[in-house]
Amino acid sequence: MPQRHPNQRPVCRDCDGFPVVAITTDTRLPDGTRATLLVACPGCNGTGHTTPAGVLARTGR
């Protein structure tokens, strides 16, 4: 008998499910470490998942 899995939202095609990345800069902090910037995926707004097109069509977006 097949097992049921809960509906999983599709993974974002832009970031492949890794929605936030840390980018190091050349700036050094007083303790000697490098400063980092956290950047979120613009395609999924940092969630890692996308909304199916059918849902968007029903909501009128």
mmCIF file of the N, C-alpha and C atoms, coordinates in Angstrom:
data_MODEL
# 
_entry.id   MODEL 
# 
loop_
_atom_site.group_PDB 
_atom_site.id 
_atom_site.type_symbol 
_atom_site.label_atom_id 
_atom_site.label_alt_id 
_atom_site.label_comp_id 
_atom_site.label_asym_id 
_atom_site.label_entity_id 
_atom_site.label_seq_id 
_atom_site.pdbx_PDB_ins_code 
_atom_site.Cartn_x 
_atom_site.Cartn_y 
_atom_site.Cartn_z 
_atom_site.occupancy 
_atom_site.B_iso_or_equiv 
_atom_site.pdbx_formal_charge 
_atom_site.auth_seq_id 
_atom_site.auth_comp_id 
_atom_site.auth_asym_id 
_atom_site.auth_atom_id 
_atom_site.pdbx_PDB_model_num 
ATOM 1   N N  . MET A 1 1  ? 0.842  -1.167 0.000   1.00 0.00 ? 1  MET A N  1 
ATOM 2   C CA . MET A 1 1  ? 0.000  0.000  0.000   1.00 0.00 ? 1  MET A CA 1 
ATOM 3   C C  . MET A 1 1  ? 0.899  1.245  0.000   1.00 0.00 ? 1  MET A C  1 
ATOM 4   N N  . PRO A 1 2  ? 0.625  2.212  -0.862  1.00 0.00 ? 2  PRO A N  1 
ATOM 5   C CA . PRO A 1 2  ? 1.475  3.399  -0.914  1.00 0.00 ? 2  PRO A CA 1 
ATOM 6   C C  . PRO A 1 2  ? 1.310  4.259  0.337   1.00 0.00 ? 2  PRO A C  1 
ATOM 7   N N  . GLN A 1 3  ? 2.394  4.886  0.713   1.00 0.00 ? 3  GLN A N  1 
ATOM 8   C CA . GLN A 1 3  ? 2.343  5.782  1.866   1.00 0.00 ? 3  GLN A CA 1 
ATOM 9   C C  . GLN A 1 3  ? 1.970  7.178  1.407   1.00 0.00 ? 3  GLN A C  1 
ATOM 10  N N  . ARG A 1 4  ? 1.209  7.832  2.209   1.00 0.00 ? 4  ARG A N  1 
ATOM 11  C CA . ARG A 1 4  ? 0.797  9.196  1.894   1.00 0.00 ? 4  ARG A CA 1 
ATOM 12  C C  . ARG A 1 4  ? 1.806  10.185 2.454   1.00 0.00 ? 4  ARG A C  1 
ATOM 13  N N  . HIS A 1 5  ? 2.153  11.153 1.658   1.00 0.00 ? 5  HIS A N  1 
ATOM 14  C CA . HIS A 1 5  ? 3.039  12.227 2.097   1.00 0.00 ? 5  HIS A CA 1 
ATOM 15  C C  . HIS A 1 5  ? 2.241  13.523 2.094   1.00 0.00 ? 5  HIS A C  1 
ATOM 16  N N  . PRO A 1 6  ? 2.467  14.379 3.066   1.00 0.00 ? 6  PRO A N  1 
ATOM 17  C CA . PRO A 1 6  ? 1.759  15.652 3.044   1.00 0.00 ? 6  PRO A CA 1 
ATOM 18  C C  . PRO A 1 6  ? 2.190  16.455 1.817   1.00 0.00 ? 6  PRO A C  1 
ATOM 19  N N  . ASN A 1 7  ? 1.302  17.307 1.349   1.00 0.00 ? 7  ASN A N  1 
ATOM 20  C CA . ASN A 1 7  ? 1.637  18.135 0.197   1.00 0.00 ? 7  ASN A CA 1 
ATOM 21  C C  . ASN A 1 7  ? 2.828  19.007 0.524   1.00 0.00 ? 7  ASN A C  1 
ATOM 22  N N  . GLN A 1 8  ? 3.885  18.803 -0.222  1.00 0.00 ? 8  GLN A N  1 
ATOM 23  C CA . GLN A 1 8  ? 5.072  19.615 -0.032  1.00 0.00 ? 8  GLN A CA 1 
ATOM 24  C C  . GLN A 1 8  ? 5.085  20.686 -1.110  1.00 0.00 ? 8  GLN A C  1 
ATOM 25  N N  . ARG A 1 9  ? 5.338  21.911 -0.680  1.00 0.00 ? 9  ARG A N  1 
ATOM 26  C CA . ARG A 1 9  ? 5.377  23.002 -1.637  1.00 0.00 ? 9  ARG A CA 1 
ATOM 27  C C  . ARG A 1 9  ? 6.599  22.838 -2.531  1.00 0.00 ? 9  ARG A C  1 
ATOM 28  N N  . PRO A 1 10 ? 6.491  23.229 -3.805  1.00 0.00 ? 10 PRO A N  1 
ATOM 29  C CA . PRO A 1 10 ? 7.617  23.083 -4.720  1.00 0.00 ? 10 PRO A CA 1 
ATOM 30  C C  . PRO A 1 10 ? 8.805  23.944 -4.281  1.00 0.00 ? 10 PRO A C  1 
ATOM 31  N N  . VAL A 1 11 ? 9.998  23.417 -4.514  1.00 0.00 ? 11 VAL A N  1 
ATOM 32  C CA . VAL A 1 11 ? 11.226 24.133 -4.178  1.00 0.00 ? 11 VAL A CA 1 
ATOM 33  C C  . VAL A 1 11 ? 11.437 25.249 -5.194  1.00 0.00 ? 11 VAL A C  1 
ATOM 34  N N  . CYS A 1 12 ? 11.918 26.376 -4.730  1.00 0.00 ? 12 CYS A N  1 
ATOM 35  C CA . CYS A 1 12 ? 12.173 27.537 -5.583  1.00 0.00 ? 12 CYS A CA 1 
ATOM 36  C C  . CYS A 1 12 ? 13.180 27.172 -6.666  1.00 0.00 ? 12 CYS A C  1 
ATOM 37  N N  . ARG A 1 13 ? 12.880 27.506 -7.909  1.00 0.00 ? 13 ARG A N  1 
ATOM 38  C CA . ARG A 1 13 ? 13.792 27.160 -8.998  1.00 0.00 ? 13 ARG A CA 1 
ATOM 39  C C  . ARG A 1 13 ? 14.986 28.101 -9.070  1.00 0.00 ? 13 ARG A C  1 
ATOM 40  N N  . ASP A 1 14 ? 14.897 29.258 -8.447  1.00 0.00 ? 14 ASP A N  1 
ATOM 41  C CA . ASP A 1 14 ? 16.004 30.212 -8.472  1.00 0.00 ? 14 ASP A CA 1 
ATOM 42  C C  . ASP A 1 14 ? 17.101 29.846 -7.478  1.00 0.00 ? 14 ASP A C  1 
ATOM 43  N N  . CYS A 1 15 ? 16.719 29.371 -6.293  1.00 0.00 ? 15 CYS A N  1 
ATOM 44  C CA . CYS A 1 15 ? 17.715 29.112 -5.249  1.00 0.00 ? 15 CYS A CA 1 
ATOM 45  C C  . CYS A 1 15 ? 17.844 27.634 -4.882  1.00 0.00 ? 15 CYS A C  1 
ATOM 46  N N  . ASP A 1 16 ? 17.032 26.763 -5.468  1.00 0.00 ? 16 ASP A N  1 
ATOM 47  C CA . ASP A 1 16 ? 17.059 25.314 -5.175  1.00 0.00 ? 16 ASP A CA 1 
ATOM 48  C C  . ASP A 1 16 ? 16.882 25.000 -3.697  1.00 0.00 ? 16 ASP A C  1 
ATOM 49  N N  . GLY A 1 17 ? 16.118 25.806 -2.991  1.00 0.00 ? 17 GLY A N  1 
ATOM 50  C CA . GLY A 1 17 ? 15.836 25.526 -1.589  1.00 0.00 ? 17 GLY A CA 1 
ATOM 51  C C  . GLY A 1 17 ? 16.849 26.095 -0.612  1.00 0.00 ? 17 GLY A C  1 
ATOM 52  N N  . PHE A 1 18 ? 17.837 26.841 -1.088  1.00 0.00 ? 18 PHE A N  1 
ATOM 53  C CA . PHE A 1 18 ? 18.804 27.515 -0.219  1.00 0.00 ? 18 PHE A CA 1 
ATOM 54  C C  . PHE A 1 18 ? 18.527 29.011 -0.308  1.00 0.00 ? 18 PHE A C  1 
ATOM 55  N N  . PRO A 1 19 ? 17.537 29.508 0.434   1.00 0.00 ? 19 PRO A N  1 
ATOM 56  C CA . PRO A 1 19 ? 17.025 30.857 0.214   1.00 0.00 ? 19 PRO A CA 1 
ATOM 57  C C  . PRO A 1 19 ? 17.889 32.003 0.724   1.00 0.00 ? 19 PRO A C  1 
ATOM 58  N N  . VAL A 1 20 ? 18.759 31.756 1.691   1.00 0.00 ? 20 VAL A N  1 
ATOM 59  C CA . VAL A 1 20 ? 19.578 32.834 2.248   1.00 0.00 ? 20 VAL A CA 1 
ATOM 60  C C  . VAL A 1 20 ? 21.045 32.425 2.172   1.00 0.00 ? 20 VAL A C  1 
ATOM 61  N N  . VAL A 1 21 ? 21.866 33.331 1.651   1.00 0.00 ? 21 VAL A N  1 
ATOM 62  C CA . VAL A 1 21 ? 23.302 33.053 1.556   1.00 0.00 ? 21 VAL A CA 1 
ATOM 63  C C  . VAL A 1 21 ? 24.067 34.141 2.289   1.00 0.00 ? 21 VAL A C  1 
ATOM 64  N N  . ALA A 1 22 ? 25.252 33.801 2.760   1.00 0.00 ? 22 ALA A N  1 
ATOM 65  C CA . ALA A 1 22 ? 26.129 34.761 3.425   1.00 0.00 ? 22 ALA A CA 1 
ATOM 66  C C  . ALA A 1 22 ? 27.272 35.087 2.466   1.00 0.00 ? 22 ALA A C  1 
ATOM 67  N N  . ILE A 1 23 ? 27.463 36.369 2.170   1.00 0.00 ? 23 ILE A N  1 
ATOM 68  C CA . ILE A 1 23 ? 28.516 36.817 1.270   1.00 0.00 ? 23 ILE A CA 1 
ATOM 69  C C  . ILE A 1 23 ? 29.548 37.561 2.094   1.00 0.00 ? 23 ILE A C  1 
ATOM 70  N N  . THR A 1 24 ? 30.802 37.137 1.983   1.00 0.00 ? 24 THR A N  1 
ATOM 71  C CA . THR A 1 24 ? 31.854 37.814 2.732   1.00 0.00 ? 24 THR A CA 1 
ATOM 72  C C  . THR A 1 24 ? 32.336 39.029 1.947   1.00 0.00 ? 24 THR A C  1 
ATOM 73  N N  . THR A 1 25 ? 32.731 40.059 2.670   1.00 0.00 ? 25 THR A N  1 
ATOM 74  C CA . THR A 1 25 ? 33.251 41.273 2.054   1.00 0.00 ? 25 THR A CA 1 
ATOM 75  C C  . THR A 1 25 ? 34.730 41.402 2.406   1.00 0.00 ? 25 THR A C  1 
ATOM 76  N N  . ASP A 1 26 ? 35.400 42.368 1.816   1.00 0.00 ? 26 ASP A N  1 
ATOM 77  C CA . ASP A 1 26 ? 36.812 42.593 2.132   1.00 0.00 ? 26 ASP A CA 1 
ATOM 78  C C  . ASP A 1 26 ? 36.993 43.399 3.418   1.00 0.00 ? 26 ASP A C  1 
ATOM 79  N N  . THR A 1 27 ? 35.893 43.873 3.978   1.00 0.00 ? 27 THR A N  1 
ATOM 80  C CA . THR A 1 27 ? 35.968 44.663 5.200   1.00 0.00 ? 27 THR A CA 1 
ATOM 81  C C  . THR A 1 27 ? 36.296 43.762 6.387   1.00 0.00 ? 27 THR A C  1 
ATOM 82  N N  . ARG A 1 28 ? 37.254 44.197 7.181   1.00 0.00 ? 28 ARG A N  1 
ATOM 83  C CA . ARG A 1 28 ? 37.622 43.444 8.392   1.00 0.00 ? 28 ARG A CA 1 
ATOM 84  C C  . ARG A 1 28 ? 37.045 44.141 9.615   1.00 0.00 ? 28 ARG A C  1 
ATOM 85  N N  . LEU A 1 29 ? 36.534 43.362 10.529  1.00 0.00 ? 29 LEU A N  1 
ATOM 86  C CA . LEU A 1 29 ? 36.028 43.888 11.788  1.00 0.00 ? 29 LEU A CA 1 
ATOM 87  C C  . LEU A 1 29 ? 37.193 44.050 12.769  1.00 0.00 ? 29 LEU A C  1 
ATOM 88  N N  . PRO A 1 30 ? 37.017 44.813 13.860  1.00 0.00 ? 30 PRO A N  1 
ATOM 89  C CA . PRO A 1 30 ? 38.110 45.028 14.809  1.00 0.00 ? 30 PRO A CA 1 
ATOM 90  C C  . PRO A 1 30 ? 38.711 43.733 15.379  1.00 0.00 ? 30 PRO A C  1 
ATOM 91  N N  . ASP A 1 31 ? 37.933 42.649 15.457  1.00 0.00 ? 31 ASP A N  1 
ATOM 92  C CA . ASP A 1 31 ? 38.479 41.394 15.988  1.00 0.00 ? 31 ASP A CA 1 
ATOM 93  C C  . ASP A 1 31 ? 39.197 40.560 14.919  1.00 0.00 ? 31 ASP A C  1 
ATOM 94  N N  . GLY A 1 32 ? 39.259 41.054 13.686  1.00 0.00 ? 32 GLY A N  1 
ATOM 95  C CA . GLY A 1 32 ? 39.993 40.373 12.623  1.00 0.00 ? 32 GLY A CA 1 
ATOM 96  C C  . GLY A 1 32 ? 39.147 39.525 11.698  1.00 0.00 ? 32 GLY A C  1 
ATOM 97  N N  . THR A 1 33 ? 37.874 39.333 12.010  1.00 0.00 ? 33 THR A N  1 
ATOM 98  C CA . THR A 1 33 ? 37.009 38.541 11.137  1.00 0.00 ? 33 THR A CA 1 
ATOM 99  C C  . THR A 1 33 ? 36.489 39.414 10.000  1.00 0.00 ? 33 THR A C  1 
ATOM 100 N N  . ARG A 1 34 ? 35.982 38.764 8.973   1.00 0.00 ? 34 ARG A N  1 
ATOM 101 C CA . ARG A 1 34 ? 35.430 39.500 7.835   1.00 0.00 ? 34 ARG A CA 1 
ATOM 102 C C  . ARG A 1 34 ? 33.942 39.780 8.059   1.00 0.00 ? 34 ARG A C  1 
ATOM 103 N N  . ALA A 1 35 ? 33.515 40.916 7.558   1.00 0.00 ? 35 ALA A N  1 
ATOM 104 C CA . ALA A 1 35 ? 32.100 41.261 7.627   1.00 0.00 ? 35 ALA A CA 1 
ATOM 105 C C  . ALA A 1 35 ? 31.341 40.448 6.578   1.00 0.00 ? 35 ALA A C  1 
ATOM 106 N N  . THR A 1 36 ? 30.129 40.003 6.909   1.00 0.00 ? 36 THR A N  1 
ATOM 107 C CA . THR A 1 36 ? 29.311 39.236 5.968   1.00 0.00 ? 36 THR A CA 1 
ATOM 108 C C  . THR A 1 36 ? 27.974 39.917 5.760   1.00 0.00 ? 36 THR A C  1 
ATOM 109 N N  . LEU A 1 37 ? 27.401 39.711 4.591   1.00 0.00 ? 37 LEU A N  1 
ATOM 110 C CA . LEU A 1 37 ? 26.073 40.203 4.255   1.00 0.00 ? 37 LEU A CA 1 
ATOM 111 C C  . LEU A 1 37 ? 25.166 38.998 4.059   1.00 0.00 ? 37 LEU A C  1 
ATOM 112 N N  . LEU A 1 38 ? 23.980 39.029 4.636   1.00 0.00 ? 38 LEU A N  1 
ATOM 113 C CA . LEU A 1 38 ? 22.996 37.972 4.413   1.00 0.00 ? 38 LEU A CA 1 
ATOM 114 C C  . LEU A 1 38 ? 22.052 38.451 3.309   1.00 0.00 ? 38 LEU A C  1 
ATOM 115 N N  . VAL A 1 39 ? 21.947 37.654 2.239   1.00 0.00 ? 39 VAL A N  1 
ATOM 116 C CA . VAL A 1 39 ? 21.122 38.028 1.092   1.00 0.00 ? 39 VAL A CA 1 
ATOM 117 C C  . VAL A 1 39 ? 20.065 36.949 0.882   1.00 0.00 ? 39 VAL A C  1 
ATOM 118 N N  . ALA A 1 40 ? 18.798 37.374 0.786   1.00 0.00 ? 40 ALA A N  1 
ATOM 119 C CA . ALA A 1 40 ? 17.681 36.451 0.566   1.00 0.00 ? 40 ALA A CA 1 
ATOM 120 C C  . ALA A 1 40 ? 17.358 36.362 -0.918  1.00 0.00 ? 40 ALA A C  1 
ATOM 121 N N  . CYS A 1 41 ? 16.894 35.209 -1.345  1.00 0.00 ? 41 CYS A N  1 
ATOM 122 C CA . CYS A 1 41 ? 16.512 34.974 -2.741  1.00 0.00 ? 41 CYS A CA 1 
ATOM 123 C C  . CYS A 1 41 ? 15.341 35.887 -3.109  1.00 0.00 ? 41 CYS A C  1 
ATOM 124 N N  . PRO A 1 42 ? 15.458 36.645 -4.203  1.00 0.00 ? 42 PRO A N  1 
ATOM 125 C CA . PRO A 1 42 ? 14.352 37.514 -4.605  1.00 0.00 ? 42 PRO A CA 1 
ATOM 126 C C  . PRO A 1 42 ? 13.170 36.746 -5.201  1.00 0.00 ? 42 PRO A C  1 
ATOM 127 N N  . GLY A 1 43 ? 13.408 35.537 -5.688  1.00 0.00 ? 43 GLY A N  1 
ATOM 128 C CA . GLY A 1 43 ? 12.330 34.755 -6.299  1.00 0.00 ? 43 GLY A CA 1 
ATOM 129 C C  . GLY A 1 43 ? 11.319 34.233 -5.302  1.00 0.00 ? 43 GLY A C  1 
ATOM 130 N N  . CYS A 1 44 ? 11.789 33.849 -4.110  1.00 0.00 ? 44 CYS A N  1 
ATOM 131 C CA . CYS A 1 44 ? 10.889 33.269 -3.110  1.00 0.00 ? 44 CYS A CA 1 
ATOM 132 C C  . CYS A 1 44 ? 10.839 34.100 -1.825  1.00 0.00 ? 44 CYS A C  1 
ATOM 133 N N  . ASN A 1 45 ? 11.505 35.234 -1.814  1.00 0.00 ? 45 ASN A N  1 
ATOM 134 C CA . ASN A 1 45 ? 11.556 36.128 -0.654  1.00 0.00 ? 45 ASN A CA 1 
ATOM 135 C C  . ASN A 1 45 ? 12.135 35.449 0.585   1.00 0.00 ? 45 ASN A C  1 
ATOM 136 N N  . GLY A 1 46 ? 13.082 34.546 0.363   1.00 0.00 ? 46 GLY A N  1 
ATOM 137 C CA . GLY A 1 46 ? 13.771 33.912 1.477   1.00 0.00 ? 46 GLY A CA 1 
ATOM 138 C C  . GLY A 1 46 ? 13.065 32.743 2.113   1.00 0.00 ? 46 GLY A C  1 
ATOM 139 N N  . THR A 1 47 ? 12.052 32.177 1.457   1.00 0.00 ? 47 THR A N  1 
ATOM 140 C CA . THR A 1 47 ? 11.352 31.031 2.033   1.00 0.00 ? 47 THR A CA 1 
ATOM 141 C C  . THR A 1 47 ? 11.880 29.699 1.520   1.00 0.00 ? 47 THR A C  1 
ATOM 142 N N  . GLY A 1 48 ? 12.425 29.671 0.303   1.00 0.00 ? 48 GLY A N  1 
ATOM 143 C CA . GLY A 1 48 ? 12.918 28.435 -0.288  1.00 0.00 ? 48 GLY A CA 1 
ATOM 144 C C  . GLY A 1 48 ? 11.870 27.664 -1.053  1.00 0.00 ? 48 GLY A C  1 
ATOM 145 N N  . HIS A 1 49 ? 10.631 28.124 -1.029  1.00 0.00 ? 49 HIS A N  1 
ATOM 146 C CA . HIS A 1 49 ? 9.525  27.443 -1.708  1.00 0.00 ? 49 HIS A CA 1 
ATOM 147 C C  . HIS A 1 49 ? 8.787  28.426 -2.597  1.00 0.00 ? 49 HIS A C  1 
ATOM 148 N N  . THR A 1 50 ? 8.068  27.909 -3.580  1.00 0.00 ? 50 THR A N  1 
ATOM 149 C CA . THR A 1 50 ? 7.266  28.740 -4.462  1.00 0.00 ? 50 THR A CA 1 
ATOM 150 C C  . THR A 1 50 ? 5.798  28.392 -4.300  1.00 0.00 ? 50 THR A C  1 
ATOM 151 N N  . THR A 1 51 ? 4.955  29.255 -4.766  1.00 0.00 ? 51 THR A N  1 
ATOM 152 C CA . THR A 1 51 ? 3.517  29.030 -4.736  1.00 0.00 ? 51 THR A CA 1 
ATOM 153 C C  . THR A 1 51 ? 3.098  28.449 -6.078  1.00 0.00 ? 51 THR A C  1 
ATOM 154 N N  . PRO A 1 52 ? 2.349  27.354 -6.108  1.00 0.00 ? 52 PRO A N  1 
ATOM 155 C CA . PRO A 1 52 ? 1.903  26.788 -7.380  1.00 0.00 ? 52 PRO A CA 1 
ATOM 156 C C  . PRO A 1 52 ? 1.097  27.803 -8.188  1.00 0.00 ? 52 PRO A C  1 
ATOM 157 N N  . ALA A 1 53 ? 1.221  27.742 -9.507  1.00 0.00 ? 53 ALA A N  1 
ATOM 158 C CA . ALA A 1 53 ? 0.556  28.698 -10.395 1.00 0.00 ? 53 ALA A CA 1 
ATOM 159 C C  . ALA A 1 53 ? -0.962 28.653 -10.248 1.00 0.00 ? 53 ALA A C  1 
ATOM 160 N N  . GLY A 1 54 ? -1.532 27.480 -9.968  1.00 0.00 ? 54 GLY A N  1 
ATOM 161 C CA . GLY A 1 54 ? -2.980 27.376 -9.806  1.00 0.00 ? 54 GLY A CA 1 
ATOM 162 C C  . GLY A 1 54 ? -3.496 28.198 -8.641  1.00 0.00 ? 54 GLY A C  1 
ATOM 163 N N  . VAL A 1 55 ? -2.731 28.292 -7.588  1.00 0.00 ? 55 VAL A N  1 
ATOM 164 C CA . VAL A 1 55 ? -3.138 29.096 -6.427  1.00 0.00 ? 55 VAL A CA 1 
ATOM 165 C C  . VAL A 1 55 ? -3.136 30.571 -6.794  1.00 0.00 ? 55 VAL A C  1 
ATOM 166 N N  . LEU A 1 56 ? -2.117 30.994 -7.539  1.00 0.00 ? 56 LEU A N  1 
ATOM 167 C CA . LEU A 1 56 ? -2.045 32.386 -7.956  1.00 0.00 ? 56 LEU A CA 1 
ATOM 168 C C  . LEU A 1 56 ? -3.183 32.749 -8.897  1.00 0.00 ? 56 LEU A C  1 
ATOM 169 N N  . ALA A 1 57 ? -3.587 31.825 -9.764  1.00 0.00 ? 57 ALA A N  1 
ATOM 170 C CA . ALA A 1 57 ? -4.685 32.092 -10.693 1.00 0.00 ? 57 ALA A CA 1 
ATOM 171 C C  . ALA A 1 57 ? -6.002 32.266 -9.937  1.00 0.00 ? 57 ALA A C  1 
ATOM 172 N N  . ARG A 1 58 ? -6.217 31.482 -8.878  1.00 0.00 ? 58 ARG A N  1 
ATOM 173 C CA . ARG A 1 58 ? -7.450 31.606 -8.108  1.00 0.00 ? 58 ARG A CA 1 
ATOM 174 C C  . ARG A 1 58 ? -7.500 32.885 -7.283  1.00 0.00 ? 58 ARG A C  1 
ATOM 175 N N  . THR A 1 59 ? -6.326 33.382 -6.854  1.00 0.00 ? 59 THR A N  1 
ATOM 176 C CA . THR A 1 59 ? -6.324 34.585 -6.044  1.00 0.00 ? 59 THR A CA 1 
ATOM 177 C C  . THR A 1 59 ? -6.298 35.841 -6.894  1.00 0.00 ? 59 THR A C  1 
ATOM 178 N N  . GLY A 1 60 ? -6.057 35.699 -8.197  1.00 0.00 ? 60 GLY A N  1 
ATOM 179 C CA . GLY A 1 60 ? -6.064 36.854 -9.072  1.00 0.00 ? 60 GLY A CA 1 
ATOM 180 C C  . GLY A 1 60 ? -4.781 37.647 -9.097  1.00 0.00 ? 60 GLY A C  1 
ATOM 181 N N  . ARG A 1 61 ? -3.663 37.051 -8.722  1.00 0.00 ? 61 ARG A N  1 
ATOM 182 C CA . ARG A 1 61 ? -2.388 37.780 -8.738  1.00 0.00 ? 61 ARG A CA 1 
ATOM 183 C C  . ARG A 1 61 ? -1.745 37.714 -10.081 1.00 0.00 ? 61 ARG A C  1 
# 
